[in-house]
């Protein structure tokens, strides 16, 4: 698969915002915004994080299978802080939210 449109052909348009922040209250950086060219993975914004990334496409696929117009979910980063001995988990959280427009405006049912 090369794009989210390949796995979810019912999606006509999508707007996705991904926040990567320390904890869950205050964003450390502005969010990243994507349309139909949303990447499969988004890297953690923590400069000390190694290997941290969030899989975006499964979240979109689940929302599309439920024919949801909006979605929002959060997940703790799966990376770890380098430069720390012993290595500790990354303390950042990913939050993804978005809106989906479907090719057919009729709800599945």
N, C-alpha and C positions, 0 to 999 in steps of 0.2 A: 504494500500500500504506500502510495506517495503523498496522500493528503487525507484529511478527515472526510472529504467528499467521496472518496473511494469506499470507505467503510460505512458511511452514512449518506447514501445518495438522496434520502428524503430531505436533507438540509439544504435550503436555498441560500441562506445567509446566516452568519453567526458573529457575535461580538463576544470576545472572551477577555477578561482581565485577570491577571495573576499577580498576587501580592506575595512577597517573600519578606518576612519580618521576624524580628527577635521576639519571642513570646507570641501573644495573640492579640495585643491591644494597639500598639503604635507601629505603623509601617516604618521601616528603616529607609526605604527608597520609594520613589513613585512606582505605581503599578506598571506592568507591561501589558499592552493591549494588542490583540490579534483579531483578524477576521478569518476568512476561509483558509488562510495560509498558516493557521495555528500550528506550531510544531508539536511533534509527538511528546517531547520532553522539554521541560524548562529547568534550567540550572539554578541552584541556590545562589542567592545574592550575598551570602556571608563570605567575605574575603578569606576567612580562615577555614572554610568548609572544604572537605575533600570528598568527592563522590556524591554529593547531594543533588538530587534532581527529583522532579515530580512528573509522573505520567499523566498528561492532560487528556489524551484521546479516550481512555476508558471512561473518564467522568462524562465526557460529551456523549459517548456511545450509550451509556446508561440513561442519560437524560433524554436522548433521542428515542431510545426504545420505549420510554414512558410517554413520549410526545410532550415533554415539558417545555414550556415557553421560556422559563428561567431556571437557573440552577445555581447552587452555591455549596461549596464543601471546603473543608480544611484538613490538612494532614501535616504531621510533624515531619521535618526533613529526615531523610534516610542516610545522610552523610555523617561525618565525624569531624571534629576540630583537629586540624593538624597543628603542630607546634605545642601540643599539650601532651604531657606524659604523666600517667597513661592517657591514651586517646579517649576523649569523651564524646558522646553524641552531640551533633550540632543542635543548637538551641533555637534555630529558626523554625518558623511554621509557614507553609504554603497555604494561601487561600485562593480559590478559583471561583469566579462568578461569571455568569454570562447570560445572554439572551439568544434564543434560536428562532429563526423564521423557517417554516417548513414549506416545501413545494405545494403541498395541499393544506389549506387552512382548516380542513375538517379534522376534528379529533379522531384518533383511532378508537374503535370501540367495539 
